[in-house]
Amino acid sequence: MAESATDETKPDSEEIIIGESPPGGKASVRGNYRSLDPARIMETIDVLCHRTQERFAGRGISEICQHLREIASHSQATAEAIARPIIWVRVGTALLSALILIGLVGSILALNPTQKALTLVEFVQALEAGINDLVLVGAGIFFLVTLEIRIKRKRALKALHELRSLIHIIDMHQLTKDPERLLSEHSRTDSSPAADMTSFQLNRYLDYCSEMLSLCAKLAALQAQNFNDSVVLSAVGELETLALGLSNNVWQKIAILQTMEEKTTP
């Protein structure tokens, strides 16, 4: 559909979503295209909420967009928290690791070796006990060192779970918005969804759904932008694939709708 047919102006996604803030300053309009700017994503979502409210006030899609804004605010806070070090965890890890190592060294120094040579059985038993102690100490230190990563991973996966649920909710709202319902020969039944939108309105509705799916993928990418964890990266990739696949389904409907309009235009 021609852009002139709409009464709204979409923000430039390159100017709003992509960018990098200079140190100690405000985010520039055009960044260096190295990272996503959470503030710009929020601005894009705010504009989309106004557009959906102005055109579809009182409908589910405007409420979904408001919910997307709430989740985006939480996701932004989570991404910022993940990017920061957890000081108390690092300090506690360093202190406990130091205590474990000091205790291990103290235990070794407290041994009272005798001049009597060890038999083969005694040597094997001592070696086995030493290896077991080293394994336990290593496992304890590894647990402490990876504690911060596991805390951040849990936060990121929780945020991604919210986005995944929202993606499916968006898909449910566009599920029955089929272009063929606008055809004059379309036969309705008692259980058929209400066909209360014009071709132009349906095009806008589907376009808004596609934009929200894309923004969900951008919010998911924020969780892994400053957190290089394989589990989170895998979850983000799966969520982006889900959003892309559902968005492609929406755009297939838009393409069908535009083809129908071209055929009916004299």
N, C-alpha and C positions, 0 to 999 in steps of 0.2 A: 504494500500500500504506500502511496506517495507520502512523503513526509509532510507535504503541504496540506494534507488532509487532516492533520492533527492540530490541536490547539495548544500543544505543549512542546517544550524544548528539552530534549534530553541533555544532560551534562556530558561533556567529553570524558569518556572513561579513562583515556590516557592521562588527562589532567587531574582527575579526581582520585583514581585508585592507585596509580603507580607513582612512586616518588620516594624521596628520602629526605628527611629533615636535616638541615645543617646543625652542627653541634651548638646547643644553646640558643637556637633560633626557631622561627616558625617554619613549617613545612613549605617548601617551594612549590609553585604551581606545576612546574615541569621538573621532575627529578632526574636522576641518572639511571633510572630503569633497573636498579639493582635489587630493590625490595618493595614489598607492598607496604603502603602507609595506612595503618589502622584508622587514623583520623579521616583520611580521604574516603575510605570505604564507608565509614559512618555517614559522611556527608552524602554519598551516593544513595545509601539506604534511606536517609531522611528525605531526599528529593523523591525517591520512588514511593515512599509512604504518602507524601503530599499528592503525587499523581494518582495513586490508586484511590485515595480518599476523595479527591475532586471528581473522579470519573465514576467510581463504583462505591459511593458512600453507602454504608449499611450492609454491604455484601461481605461474604466471607473473605474475599481476597484482600480487602483493606485491613481486616482484623489480622490476617496472617502476616501482612507486611509489618504491622505494629509489633506482632510477636517476634518477627525476624529482627526488628530493631532492638528489642529487649535481649534476645539471644546474642546479637552482635555486640551489645555493650558488655555482656558477661564474657563473651569470647575474647574481646579486646583486653579486658582486665586479666583474664587467664593467661593470654599470650604475653602480656607485660610481666606478670608474676613469674612465668616460666623463664623468661629471658634474664631475670635477676637471680643472682646466687642466693641460696638459702643459708644465711650466715650461721644461724644457730646449729644447723646440721653439719656444716663444714667444721665449725669450732669443736662441736661435740665429737665428730669423727676423728679429728686430729688428736684430741685429748685421750679418747678411749684407745685409739691405735697406739699412742705413745705408752699408755699404761700397760697394754698387752705386751708390747715389746720389752718394756722395762721389767715386767714380771717374768717374761721368758728368760731374759738375760740374768736376772737375779736368781732364778731357779738353777740355771746352769752353773753360776758361780758358787751357789750354795752346796753343790755336790761335793762329796768327800771321797775322792778317788783313792783307792788302795793300790798298793804295790803289787798285789796279787793279780796275775794275768787272768783275763777272762777266758772262760771256755767258749767253744763255738756256740753252744746253746745260749749261754748268757749274753754273748755278743749279739746274736740274732734277736733275742728278746729286747735288749737295750736299744738296738737299731730300730726295731718295729715300734717300740714305745716312742722313740724320738720322732720317727716319721709321722706317727699318729698325732703327736702334739703339734708338729709343724703344720700338718693339714688342717687341724682344728683352728690354729692361730691364723693361718692364711684365709680360711673360710670366714672367720670372724671379721678380719680386716676387710675382706672383699664385701661382706654384707654392709659394713659401715660406709665404705667408700661409695657403693652404689645406692645408698639410701636416698640421696638427693635425687638421683635419676628416677628412681621408682616413685618418689613423691610427685615429681613433675609429670611423669608419664601418666599417673593416675588422674591428675588434673586435666591433662590434655585429652585423654580418652573420654572423660566425662563430658567435656565440651563437644567433642566430635559426636558423641552419642546423641546429644541434643540436636545438633545440626542434621544428623541422619534421620531422626524422627521428623524434623521439620520438612526435609526434602520429600519424604513420603506423604506428608500432609498436603504439600503443594501439589504433588502429583494426583492425589485424590480429588482435589478441587478442579483440576483441568480434565479429569478422566472422562466426564460426560459432555464436555464442550466439543462436540463433533461438528465440523462444517456442513455435513450433509443434512443436518436438521434444518438448515436454512432453505433447502430446496423445496419448491412448491409441491413436488410429487412425494415428498417425505410423508409417510403414513405414521401417525402417532397412535400410541396405545394408552391405556389408563395409567400404566406404570412408566411411561416415557418421561424423561426429565423435561422441565419447563424450557421452552425455546423463547426466552424473553429478551434476547439480545439481537441487535442488528449485526450485519456483517462487519461493520466498522468496530462496533463494541467488542465483538468476539475476537477480532484481530488484536485489539488493545489488551483484552483479558489474557489471551494466550501469550502475548509479548511480555506482559508483566510477570506471568508465571516463569517464563524462560529467564528473565532478568533475576528473579529471586533465586532460581536454581543456580545461576552463575555466581551470585553473591554468596550463597551458601558454600560453594566450592572455594571462593576467595577467603572466607572466614576460616575454613578448614586449613587452608594453606598457611594462615597466620600462626597456627599452633605449632607448625614444624619449621617456621622460618628461622627461628633462633634456638631451635632445640633439635639437634641432630641425633635423634633416637630411632633405631630401625623399626621398632614396634609402632611408634607414632607415625613415621613416614609411610609405613605400609597401610595403616588405617586411613591416613589422609589420601593416599593414592586410590584406595578402594572407594572412598567417599566421592572423590573427584570423578571417578569413572561412573559412579551411580548418577551423579548430577548431570554429567555430560550425556549419558544415555537417555535419561528422561527429558532433558532439554532437546535432544534430537527428535524425540517423539512429538514434542510440542511444535517444533519448527516444521515437521512434516504436515501437521494440521494447518499451520499458517500458509505453507506452500499450496496446499489443496484449496484453502480459502481464497488465496490470491488468483489461482487458476480459475476458480468458479467465477470470480468477479470479472476477469478478463473475458470469459466466454459470454457473460451477460451484458458487457459493455458494448454498445453499438459502435 
